[in-house]
Amino acid sequence: MLTRDVAAGEVIFRQGEAAEVAYLIEAGTIRIQQEIGGETRPLARLGPGEVFGELGVIDGAPRSATALAETPARLVMVRGDKIQQSIARSDPFFAELMRKLVGRLRQSRAADDSDVMAALQSSDFGPGYEEILRERDIAEGIIRGEIEPFLQPIVDLRTGAIKGYETLARWRSEKFGLMTPCAFLPLARRTGLIRRIDLTMADRALNICAGFGTGENAPFVAINVSAWHLRDRTLVDTLKRMLEQHGLPPRRICVEITETMLIDETSDADSMLAELRDCGIRVALDDFGTGFSPLAFLYRLPIDILKIDGSLVEGIEASPRQRDVLEGMRELCARLGIDVIVEGIETEDTTRILLELGFTLGQGTRFAAPGAVDETLKRRVS
C-alpha cells in the first residue's frame, strides 16, 4: 500500500478503464465526473478521509466515472487484489452485502445522479482510516530501510561469553521516531507486511553475522518469523539463498517460532520445520510458557532449542516448586537433545539459581537490553 501524489488537474483514472486500484484521500480535493451523451456531469467533490474508485474493484466492472485532482492531492493506493482478499476472508453475509450495495449504487446512478452524489460523499472510511494510513507508513518505511534490527546477546551463564544474538525489529521512523514492536508489528501481522519485515530482518541479521567471521565459535543470529511463513513454502529456499549470498553455513542462523503460531498452524509447521532442519538451519521454540505450552511440542516437532519465557523465571528466588518445574524441564530437554535458553534474566541472583539448576544459556537485561547494532557490537569488542 503506497502513496501517489497528483497535481491539480491530473486525471487519476478515466471512465471505461479497468478498475485495479481504489484510493483513500489523505490530502487535497478530488472531483468525480461522468460523461453522458457528450456532456460532463459532476457527481461528487471528495476530500481527506474519503474513498473513491472502490466500486469497480469490488464488482469487476469498468470505471463508470472519471476522477481528477481539483487541487494538488496525496492519495493512498489500495490494491484491488487486497480488497478482494479482504472480502473473501470476511463473513459470507458481509461479502454478499458489499456486492449488493455496489449493485444498488450503480442502479441509482442510472436513475438519479443526486443519489450517487450522496452515496459517494458518504464513503468516509471511518475508524479504518488511521489503520490504512499506518499500513501505508509501514510499507513505505520498509522501502526506505527504516525497519532495522536491534540485537540482544545470548550468553553463556557460566562465563558471560556471547554465543549468539537475537534480532528484534525496531522502526526508526522519520515521522514517529523510534518505535518498539508492539507499536507496528500487530498491524503488520494482520496485513501480511510482516513477511517483508521478517525477510528484511533476516538479510540484515546475516550481514551482521558475516562480520563475525566463520570461526567455529563465531556467534549465531536468531531471527523471528511469523505464522505467514509457515504457510509460505518459499521460506526455506529464500533463507538458503541468503546464506549463500553472505557466505555463511546454515548452523549460523536460528529460526525462532512461537508456540501460539504452532497451535494455529500445526498442520503446516511440521513439514516446514523439518525442511529447515534438513538443510542445517536450527529451529527454536520461543516464549515457551506464555500459553498452553503443550509438552507434545517437545517430542513431536523438530526443534533444536527451547526458549523459556521470562514469566516462568520471575520470582524464582522465593519459589522452590518453580525451581523444581524449571529443573524438570531442563532435564527433559537434555534427554531429547534440545538446548535451552532462558529469557528475561534480570538479576544476579536469578543467574546464580539458574546455574545451580544446570542452565547454561540465557538472555535478559542482566546482560544487555536489545540495542542498536553499532552500540551492541561496540560493547562486544570492549
N, C-alpha and C positions, 0 to 999 in steps of 0.2 A: 504494500500500500504506500504509494509515493505521492508527491505534491506536483502540481502543474501550475505554473504562473502564466497568466494570459493578459495580453494588453487590451486596452479599451478598443472595442470594435472587432476583436478577433472572434472568429467562428469556432466554437468548441465542437459541435457536430451539426450535420445538416439533415433535414427531413429526407427520409428514404434510405439513409445509411444503416448499416448493420449496427446493432447495439451490443457493444462488448464491455463498456465501462459505465458505471454510474459515478456521480460526483457529489461531494459534500463541500459546500461553500465555507471556506474559512475566513475569507475577507473579500470585499467587493460586491458588485451587483451584477446579476445575470438576467438577461431578457430571453424569454421563451416566446417564439412566434411561429405561426403556421401559414403556409402558402396554400390558398384555396382559390381556384379559378383565376389565377394571375394576381390575386390580391394578397397582401401580407396582413395577417390579423394577429395582434398581440394577445398572448394568452396569460403571461404572468411575468412579474418582476420579482426576482428572488434575491435574498441577502444571506448573511452569515448564519450558519446553523441549519440551512435548508438543503434538501437533497433534490437532485434532478437527474433525468436520464435513466431512472431505475425501471420504468415500465417495460421497455423493450428487453432489458436484461432479464426480467422476470418471465415474460411470456414469449420471448424469442422473436417478436415482430420487429420490423424495421422502425427506425425513428419516425415518429408521427409529427415531429416539430423540429425546428431549428433552435439551437441555443447559441447565443453570442454574449460576449462580455460588454456590459454597458459602461463599466468602469474597469480599471485595472483590477484583477481578481487573483486570488490564490485558492486553488481547488485541491481537495484530497481525492485521489482517484481510487475507486473501489472496484476491483476487477469483477467482471460478470461471473467467472467461474467460482469466485469466492462467495458471491451472493447465492449462486445456485447450490453450492455445497452447504451453506448455512441453512438454506430452505430444506434441502434433502435430509439434513440431520435433525430438523425440528419435528415437532409433533405433526403427524399427518393432517390433522384437522387445521393446524395453523398454516401449513403449506397450501392446502386447498383454499383456505380463506384468502391468502395472499393472491392467488391466481384469480379467484372470483372478483376480488376488489379491483384488480387491474382490468379485468374484462368489463366491469361495470363502468369504470372510469373512461375506458375507450368508447363505450356506448354513449356515455354522457357527452363526450366530446362531439360526437356526431349530432347530438340533439340540441345542446345548449352550451355555448362557449363559456358562459358565466359560471356554470358548474365546474368546468375544467379549471378555470382560474382559481376558484375557491379551493378545489382539491389540491392543486399544485402548491398554493400558498400555505396550505396547512400541513405540508410534508416535513415539518421540523422534526429532526431526528430524536429530539427529547434527551432522556438520560444517556443514550448511547453515544451522543455527540462527543463527549470528552473521551470516551474509550476509543473511538475511531481516530481521534486526533493523536492520542497517546500511542496507539498502534503504529500510526504513520511515523511518529517521532522515533520509536524504537527501530523501525525498518530503516529509516534514514541514518540513525545512529550506527547501525551495523555497517552500512555502506561507508560511512565516514571513519570507521575504525574506532568509534568511541567506546564500544564494549571491550573491556580489557580484562586480562586475568590478574587476580590477586593470588598470592601464594601463602599457604600455611604449612610450615615444616611438619613432617612426620619423623619423630626422633626415637633413637634407642634410649629407653628409660634408664638403662644401666650406665651409659657413657655420655649421653647427650648428643651423640653424633647424629647428623641429619641423614636419614635413609631415603627420604623422598619428599615430595611436595604435593599437596592437593591444590588444584587450581579452582578458584571460585570467581564467578563473573561479577564485575562491577561496571556500572555505566557512568563514564565521566562525560556528562552532557554539558554542552555549552549553554544550553537553556536552563537546565535544572541543577547543575553541579554534580558532585559525586553521589551516585545513588546505589544503595545496597540491593541485594537480590529481591527482597520482599517488595520493593517498590516497582519492579518491572517484570520479573520472571513469571508471576502468576498470569499476567495478561499474555506474555509471550507463549506460555504453555497452551492457553486457550486458543490462540490464533495460529499456532504452528510455527511462529517465528523462532521458537526455542530450538528448532532443528538447525537453523543457520547460526544461532548463538553457540550451540554445542560444538559445531564443526569449526567455527572461528576460534573458540577456546582451545580445541584440540590442536589445531595447527599452530597456534601461538605457544601452547604449552610444549609441543615437541620442538619448536625452535629454541625455546629456553633450555630444554633438556639436552639438545645437541651441544649447547655451550658448556655442559658439564664434562664433555669428553666421552670416551667409550670404554673407560676402565671398568673392571669388574665391580668396584664399589661405588661407581658413579650413581647419584640419586635418580630415582624413577619419578615420573609425574603421574598423578591420578587425575582423571577427568570425569566429570559428571555427565551422564547422558539421560535424556528424558524418555518417557514412555513412547513418544512418537517414533524413536529409533528402534524400539522393539518390534515395530510393525514395518520398519523400513529395511528391506533386505539388502540395501546397498551399503550399510554402515561398515561391515567388515572389510569389504573391498576398499572403501574410502580410507579407513584407518591404515590398511596395509600400504596403500599408495602414499599416504602421508609419511609413514615410517621410512619408506624407500627414498622419498624426496629429501628427508632430513638425515638419511644415513644412520638410522637407529635400529637396533634389534627389537623385536616385539616385547621382550621382557622389560623394556624401559618404560612401558606405558601400562597403566592400570585403569580399567573402565569401572566406574562406580555407578551402581544402580540402587534404588531404594526398595524396601520391602513392600511399600504401597504400590509401586509400579508392578511388582511381581504378582500381587494379589489381583490387580486389574488386568494384567496381560500375561497370565501364566502360560497360556497355550502357545504364545509367540516367543516367550522368553527362553524356553528350554533349548530350542534349536539355535537361537541367536547366540546365547552364552556359550554353547558348545562350539560354535564356529569361531568365536573369539579365542577360546582356549586352544582349539586345534591349531591355530596359527601362532600361538605363543603369547598372546595378549592375556594378561591376568585380569580377573574379574573380582570386584569387591562388592559385598552386600553392605550398603551404607545405612546409617541411622537405625541399626538393629535395636529393638526395644521400644520404639516410639509408637508402634501399632500393635497388631495381633502377634507379630513375631512367631509365626508357626515354625517349630523346630524341624518340620519336614523340609523346609528350605535348605537346611544344612546338609542333609544327606541326599536329597533328590536333585538339587540344582548344581550345576558345575561351577562352583565358586572357589576362589583361592584364598580370599581374605574376608574376614568378618570385622566390620567396624561397629563397635559397641557405642551406642549413643551416650552422650554425657549425662542424660537424665538418669541412667542406671548407675552412674558413679556418684552423683550428688548425694551427700550425706553418708558416704561410705564409712567415714571415721566412727560414726555412732551406731552403726547397724551391723552386728555380727551376721545376721541372716542374709543381708545384702551381700556381704563379703563371700558367704558360702555359695550364693547363687552365681556370683561372678567367677569364683574359682571353679565351680562345676562347669560353667560354660567354657572356660579356658581348657579344662581337661577334655571335654567332649570335642572341641575343635582340634586339639592336639591329636586325638585318636583318628579324626577324619582327615588329618593332614592340612588343616585350614589355619593360616596365620591369623592373628588377632591384633587389631589396632584399637586402642581405647581413645575415644574422643572426649572433648570437654574437660580436660585436666586443667585445674586452675591453681592448685596449691601444692606445696612441697610435701605436706602430709599425705595427700591423695597419691602422689607419685610413690612415696615410700610404701604405702599399703599395697598398691598395685604390684610393686616389685616383690613384696612378700608373698603375694598370691601367684606369682610366676609370670606376670605380664611383662613383655619386653618392648613393646612398641606403643607409642601414643602421640597425641597432638592436643593442643589447647593453649590457652593464654598463659599458662605456667611457663611455656617455652616461647611462644610468639603468637600474636593475633594475626589474622590474614592481613597482608600488607602488599603494597605496590611492588612490582618485580624488582626495580632498582634498589629500593631500600632493603628488601628482604635478602637479596643476594649480597648486598654490601655487608649485612650482619654475618652472613655465612663466611665471607672472606676474613672479616675481622675476628 
